[in-house]
Amino acid sequence: MGVAKAKGDEEAQPSTRVSEDELFDVLSNHRRRYAVHVMKREDAGRLEIGPMAEQIAAWENEVALSEVGYEERKRVYTALQQQHLPMMDDAGVVEFDKDRGVVEPTPALADVDLYLDVVRGKEIPWNEYYVGLSAFSLALVAGVGLDVTPFSLLPEFAWMVFIVVAFACSALAHRYYVAELELGDSEAPPELDR
């Protein structure tokens, strides 16, 4: 886990920042994303690996928690204990006590308000959408400024309101979309809700 030491401090303080590379490494595996989701959803501090592994196994196998079998749970438990939680501990996202089988979120995990902006099928990425909306708005302003028909049919103020409303509605839609993808804010991880 990374530590930050202030000048003159004898005692190292845990870092509350995780580098982007470490964060992407942590979130590159679905089991680690599921673990983050469980910890952010529970918001309970220390968690035992057993219940975490059982919940993750239920999500992976698309079954109810009560239907998770011993082998499914054990497979996830072993992977969490030997690979995923130690990696998350090294990155500074959690504190993992392998001997006691407990994991505790760090302040760095609490600061991770992450969403997965996954583009599927024929969706347009939000950054491209906003570039297009800006280009459209610029063309609209140019048309109004040059007094070109049909832009001259409405007052300039109406076109300004139209542009502001278009951006406001887009921002609200984007915020709603992002809120659905945040880890820990729903019962199941965002990638399973779709």
N, C-alpha and C positions, 0 to 999 in steps of 0.2 A: 504494500500500500504506500502511496506517495505521502511524504511528509513535508510540511513547510515549517521552517524554523526562522523566527524573527531574530534580529540582531540582539545578542545579549541573553536570549532565552536559553536556559539549560534544558528545558523540557520541549520535545518536539510535539507539535500540534498536528492532528490529522488534517490532510488537505481536503477541502470541500469541492475541489475542481477535478474533473476527469478530462483528460485530453480527448479531442474528437476521435483520434485514432483508436484510443482505448475503448471509448464508448461504442464506436462502430464494430470493433472486435467483439465486445460483449454482446451486442445486439445482432451479430451476424448469425447466431444460432437460435432456432425457435425455442429450444428448452431454456436458454438463458433469458429470452424475451418473456417466456411464460413465467419464469422465476421472478423477474422484475415486476411483472404484472401482479402476481400473487402478493408480493411484498408491498407494493404500492396500494393494492386494493385492500389488503388487511390492515395496513397502517397500525400494526400491533407491536412493533419492535421486534423482539426475538421470536423466531419461528423455528420449530423443529423441522428437520428435513423430511420426516415421514409424511406428515399431512401435505407438505408442499409437493412431494413426489407423487402422492396419490392424486392430487388435483391436476398436476401436469399430465399424468398418465390418462386421466379421464378425458382431458382435452385432446390429447394425441390420438386416443382410440375412439373419440366421439361417442363416449358412453357416460351414463350418470356416475357420479362419485361412488355410489353404493355398488356399482357393477364392475369396478376395477378389480382385476384378478391379481393374485399374488405375484405372478411372473411379470406382468405389466408394471406393477408398482416397483418391484425389485430392480427391473431394468433401468427405470428412470432414477430411482434412489442411488444406484451404483454410479450412474453417469454423473449425477449431480455431485455426489460426494467425492468422486475421484477426479473429475475433469472440470465441470462447469463452475461450481462454487469456488474452488481454489483459484480459477482464472478470474472470477469476479472479485475475489478478495485481493488478488494481485493488482487489479485495476483500481482498487479503492472504492468500489461501488458497494460492497458488503464487507462485514467482518464475519468470517467463517471459522467456527470452532469445530474442527473435524472430530476431536475426541469426544465431545459432548453431543455432536450431531445437531448443532444449532447455528442459525445464520441470523445476522442482525444487519439491517440497512444502515448505511453511513449517511452523514449529511449530504454527501455527493449524490446519493440516490434520490434523496428528497428533492434535490434541485433539478433532477432530470425530468423535464416536461417534454417528453418526446412523442412525436407522432410519426407514423410511417406513411409518407406520402407516396403511395404505390400507385402507379398508373397502369390500369388494366384495360385491355381491349382498345376501344377507340376513344378513350378519355384524353383530354388535352391537359398537359401539366399546367398547374396554376401560374407558373412564371410566364409561360407562353400565352396564356389567356390574358394576363395583365398587360403584356407587351401589345397584344392585338387590340385590347380595349383602349390602350393609350394611343395607338396609331389611329384607331377609329375616331377618338376624341380630337386628336390633332387635325385630322381631315375635316371634321365637323367645324372646328374653330376656324380653319382656313376658309371653308365654304361660307361661314357666317361673315367673317372679316372681309371677304371679297364680294359679299352681297350676291352670291350665286343662288339662282332658283334651284331648288325649293327651300333653301335655307333662309331666304329673305321673307318667306311667308309668315314666320313667327318672329317675335321680338328676340333680341340677343339674350335677354335674361332667361327666357324659356329654355334656350339651348344650354345655357350654363347650368340651370337646375337639372336638366336632363342628364348632363355629364356627371354632376355630383351624385345624383340618385343612382346612376348606373354603377359608379364606383362604390357607393355605400351598399347597394344590394349585393354586389360582387363580394365585397369584404365580409358582409354578414354570412353569405353562403359559404365562403371559404372558411370562416371561423366555425360554422356549424359542422362542416366536413372535417376539419381538423379535430374538433372536440370529440368526434366519434372515433378517432384513431389514437387518442392518447392512452398510454399504458396506465392501468390501474383505475380507470374511470368507469369501467363496465364489469359485468359479471365474468364474461369470457374475454380473452385477449382480442384485440381488434381484428386480427387476421382470421379468427374463427367466426366472428360476427357477420362476415360478408357472405 
